[in-house]
Amino acid sequence: MALPSSLRRLVAVVVAASTITGLALSVTVMPGAALEAPQRTSASAVQPGRAMWLWNWSDNASVIAFAQAHQVTEIFAYVSPGFTNPATIPPEWSQPEWPLISNLAVRARTDHILLSALGGDPSWVPNPSVAVAWADEVVASGLFSGVHLDLEPWALAAWTTNQAGVIAQTVSVVAQVRAALPALPLELSLPWWLYQYRTADGTPLDLALLAYANSAAIITYFNNVGQIESFGAQEQADAASLSKPARLAVETDVVQPSWLTFAGTSQPAFTQILDQIDAANAATPGYLGVAVEDYTGWAAMPA
């Protein structure tokens, strides 16, 4: 059976993109590989591993080699609205996004690394149509095993002037994105303190959002293992109460205050820290491992 013309164009774009990346990878993308997202097995959905945020990069070979060397089993790769247009260059980028991300998807599949589409912006909260269009584009691309959504509505000015309204909008946009992802799992970035806020009916905000998600990355940006454990405990318990797997998250970029990040730590010492966090959570129900923010900071750590 012939593919519809729209899908033939998409396949052609993938093949062309893989050819022009200049990333020293010769690939032939078959229609099934281009249009059918790799599926998670039930084991990969709950088995602890390492995840890594990837916001801005230019060399896929280096990203994959780094992931392999550091036992990364899932990459959250940023894709902007309109990323399937080969001409789209996101803000702060220096090259088109589609050739890079389509090539990364091929490499990740080859090396059995899950690739999730990373996106989100506070502005999406009052504009859910943007979020839904982005989710539709992610699904249509066929490149991803899942979606990682990071909205951060507390960055909106309305969070201080109309917090109840922003909370309601946040729950609504997550529900709409979930509805746009019939086959892809949805993971949310949730700060460790989110349970302190409530929806109009009194539901803790983390639980209200997790109702529409498959898993969560709990943002526990501290440079002390004990604090990561302590501050992440409530969100972990809330996720477990809904039988939703969750991972803890750590920061490696240079940020202030310095106690939020492991920047400056050597890579061997950081690996030991990640192992300590894993060991401490080995018996935690639904523990997914540690997610590292992000590739740039992690790779910059002294060897």
PyMOL commands that set and color helices and strands:
alter all, ss='L'
color gray80, all
select helices_A, chain A and resi 5-20+31-35+42-46+60-69+97-110+122-124+128-141+153-155+158-161+163-179+194-196+205-210+225-241+258-260+267-280+295-300
alter helices_A, ss='H'
color red, helices_A
select strands_A, chain A and resi 49-54+72-78+114-119+146-149+186-191+215-219+246-251+287-293
alter strands_A, ss='S'
color yellow, strands_A
deselect
rebuild
show_as cartoon
